[in-house]
Amino acid sequence: MKNKKRIITIVSVIGIIAILILLKVDFSGSEEKLNAGPQGGARRQVSVDGMIIQPQRLQNKIFTNGTTLSNEEVQLRSETSGKITEILFEEGKRVKKGDLLVKINDAELQATLRKNLSRESLAKDKEARFKQLLEKSMTSQQEYDVTLSELNSVIADVEFTRAQIEKTEVRAPFDGIIGLRSVSVGSFISSQTPIANLQSINPIKVDFSVPQKYSGILKEGKTINVKLPSLTRTFVGKVYAVEPKVEENTRTIKARATVANERNELTPGAYVEIEIILEELNTAFLVPSFAIVPDIEGEKVYMYKNGRAFLQSVTTGIRTEKDVQIISGIERGDTVIVSGIIQLRPNIPVKLNAAN
């Protein structure tokens, strides 16, 4: 019995010792893993790409939208009432300044003109005879003055009749494209009856507005780029007038520009996108927008130096679709990390794959 107890005791002690040894190995292994994790992570390099900072050209732009307008536009109407006898234009075609477009019946006025021209001829002959008699002292100055007055009255009647006849002719006031007509031959029209629209669209005008803070920059002669959404071509225009008053409701300033439109690609009333170049910088430092790291203290970028990444506070300026201007915080020749930003921590070892 004693031997059995002794054997059991020895076996129990050996078992306890074995368990303790196993537990020690496990704990030590776990501790090594725990200790090795952060240290191993710190030693592991992150592969990144870099960008060597060099001065670049940068345009400070603002974007807005606008509406195209005809350079000149008029709704053609007659100055007098009457029946249309001729329509001398084709819808949608070009006309020249002074072209006769519509003729209204002037038969009565033409008869009156012929009558007055006949009276004018007789009055001129009479005035010439009385002038000869006056020179020979065979008539008085008073009788000659009456004859001359009659002549001038008849001449005035002729001019008045011709002016009335001109009102029966609708002529183009400027070069342009005439639109769709709303009358026909035989129609009786008045001064209130619209005939057609005439528009001059080369050059074409563009109306747009910008926030009031740009009032000091948007001046006469400022260049703008105009784009129609349906076209890839960009049109260049120049501001020729700026409204001196700020719109109270929108706090914007209205401006108007002219754009060359030789091929008639821009039509009045169209929506256009406008790009205004406020200033041009030739020595700007630019980095991709995704390289900017937001922070409570401000914006920062990761920079590469001596095989490690470190955070650098920067002051940003103009933002474009892809890049951000850095006003301060970096210098020419610095290398800014532009990939693997999420994996980076301050002072972490990095492997620079490429630096452009």
Secondary structure, 3 states (H helix, E strand, C coil): CHHHHHHHHHHHHHHHHHHHHHHHHHHHHHHHHHHHHHHHHHHCCEEEEEEECCCEEEEEEEEEEEEEECCEEEEECCCCCEEEEEECCCCCCEECCCCEEEEECCHHHHHHHHHHHHHHHHHHHHHHHHHHHHHCCCCCHHHHHHHHHHHHHHHHHHHHHHHHHHCCEEECCCCEEECCCCCCCCCEECCCCCCEEEEECCCEEEEEEEEHHHCCCCCCCCEEEEECCCCCCEEEEEEEEEEEEEECCCCEEEEEEEECCCCCCCCCCCEEEEEEEEEEEEEEEEEEHHHCECCCCCCEEEEEECCEEEEEECEEEEECCCEEEEEECCCCCCEEECCCHHHCCCCEEEEEEEEC
